[in-house]
Amino acid sequence: MNEPILGLQRDLVDEFARDARGSRVARLLSDYLARHADWKRFAQFDPAVYTRNLVARNEHFEMLILCWSVGQQSPIHNHAGQNCWMGVLEGDIEETLFAPPRDGRAGPLTVLSSKLHACGRVGFINDDIALHRVGPTAGKRGISLHLYSKPIDECNVYDETTGRVVKSRLVYHSVEGVPTGIAGTPTRA
């Protein structure tokens, strides 16, 4: 099978072998988003929680399709030291950036900014930039492609009002299009 998403995976393997920082990743994702829709076979929704659907995972990166029903959003979270690219496949995705708690002190998190990522756009974040929360625009659903520069099995989740940090183990709702049987489990983007 010669699916474009498989070609994207090969290009990403080559890119990370060439440059561990992935300086061309945003362009590769943008090119894919503009021309292809074979990602749809990975899109699986759950009415209780947004889903993390694994497309590919190797030592260089992990690629997921996240499906957001109306009203769903991630908790505020970090990326465990990894780079994260997000391409919007369907709808518009809102992203709110937060300053991390200072010196582990308790207290409310500070909102730094909010961004709207339109369908077809690619965004980028890492822990040096900010923490963030993402989800579709109000009253809409959304689908986004997420690429992490190394796979992430756990991340920190932050309470907005107290700054309290909890370690969160991440799950996949499907792997290569096959449901895992996990439903309604809190996750992050």
Residue pairs with C-beta under 8 A, 6 or more apart in sequence:
3 38
4 32
4 35
4 36
4 38
5 32
5 36
5 38
5 39
5 42
5 55
8 28
8 29
8 32
8 36
9 55
9 56
9 63
11 28
12 22
12 25
12 28
12 60
12 61
12 63
12 147
13 58
13 60
15 22
15 23
15 24
15 25
15 28
16 22
16 60
16 61
16 149
17 60
20 149
21 83
21 149
22 61
22 83
22 85
22 149
25 83
25 85
25 147
25 149
26 85
26 122
26 124
29 85
29 87
29 122
29 145
29 147
30 87
30 120
30 121
30 122
32 87
33 87
33 88
33 89
33 120
33 122
33 145
34 120
39 55
39 65
39 89
39 143
39 145
41 177
42 53
42 55
42 65
42 174
42 176
42 177
43 53
43 65
43 67
43 89
43 143
44 51
44 53
44 67
44 173
44 174
44 177
44 179
45 51
45 67
45 69
45 141
46 67
46 69
46 173
46 183
46 184
47 69
48 183
48 184
49 72
49 183
49 184
49 185
49 186
49 187
50 66
50 67
50 68
50 69
50 72
50 73
50 74
50 135
50 187
50 189
51 66
51 67
51 173
51 174
51 187
52 64
52 66
52 170
52 171
52 172
52 173
52 187
52 189
53 64
53 65
53 66
53 67
53 172
53 173
53 174
53 175
53 177
54 62
54 63
54 64
54 172
54 174
54 175
54 176
55 63
55 64
55 65
55 145
55 176
56 62
56 63
56 176
57 63
57 151
58 151
59 150
60 149
60 150
61 147
61 148
61 149
61 150
61 151
62 147
62 148
62 150
62 151
62 152
63 145
63 146
63 147
64 145
64 146
64 147
64 172
65 89
65 143
65 144
65 145
65 146
66 143
66 144
66 145
66 146
66 189
67 141
67 142
67 143
68 91
68 93
68 135
68 136
68 141
68 142
68 143
68 144
69 141
70 136
70 139
70 140
70 141
72 135
72 136
73 94
73 133
73 134
73 135
73 136
74 132
74 133
74 134
74 135
74 187
74 188
74 189
75 133
75 157
75 158
75 168
75 186
75 188
76 96
76 98
76 109
76 131
76 132
76 133
76 157
76 158
76 159
76 160
77 131
77 132
77 133
77 155
77 156
77 157
77 158
77 168
77 188
77 189
78 100
78 127
78 131
78 155
78 156
78 158
79 125
79 126
79 127
79 148
79 152
79 155
80 127
80 152
80 154
80 155
80 156
81 126
81 127
82 126
82 148
82 149
82 150
82 152
83 124
83 125
83 126
83 148
83 149
84 124
84 125
84 126
84 146
84 147
84 148
84 149
85 122
85 123
85 124
85 146
85 147
86 93
86 95
86 117
86 122
86 123
86 124
86 125
86 134
86 144
86 145
86 146
86 147
86 189
87 120
87 121
87 122
87 123
87 144
87 145
87 147
88 117
88 118
88 119
88 120
88 121
88 122
88 142
88 143
88 144
88 145
89 119
89 143
89 144
89 145
90 119
90 141
90 142
90 143
91 119
91 136
91 137
91 140
91 141
91 142
91 143
92 116
92 117
92 118
92 119
92 136
92 137
92 140
92 142
93 116
93 117
93 123
93 134
93 135
93 136
93 137
93 142
93 144
94 114
94 115
94 116
94 117
94 134
94 135
94 136
94 137
95 114
95 115
95 116
95 117
95 123
95 125
95 132
95 133
95 134
96 111
96 113
96 114
96 132
96 133
96 134
97 111
97 112
97 113
97 114
97 115
97 125
97 129
97 130
97 131
97 132
98 109
98 110
98 111
98 112
98 130
98 131
98 132
98 133
98 158
98 160
99 109
99 110
99 112
99 130
99 131
100 109
100 127
100 130
100 131
100 158
101 107
101 109
101 158
101 163
101 165
105 163
106 162
106 163
106 164
107 162
107 163
108 160
108 161
108 162
108 163
109 131
109 158
109 159
109 160
109 161
109 163
112 130
115 123
116 137
117 123
117 144
125 132
131 158
132 189
134 144
134 189
135 142
136 142
144 189
146 189
152 170
153 169
153 170
154 167
154 168
154 169
154 170
155 167
155 168
155 170
155 188
156 165
156 166
156 167
156 168
157 165
157 166
157 167
157 168
157 188
158 164
158 165
158 166
159 165
159 166
168 186
168 187
168 188
170 187
170 188
171 180
171 182
171 185
171 187
172 180
172 182
173 179
173 180
173 182
173 183
173 185
173 187
174 180
